[in-house]
């Protein structure tokens, strides 16, 4: 996967991807919280975890496509 050198400190690319996925998750969760409040989602914890994993997968895919 690789790492980035930030003034002598090596930062793993997965950490940067996870932070970006968390930002996307927070933006998307504003909309999905309405679904949870209306009881359209049975297990909100599992739903939020799965939503974050999808955001992380998409962020990783974008990094893999445009890393060259």
Buried (B, 14 or more C-beta within 10 A) or exposed (E): EEEEEEEEEEEEBBEBBBEBBBEBBEEBBEEBEEEBEEEEBEEBEEBBEEBBEBBBEBBBEEBEEEEE
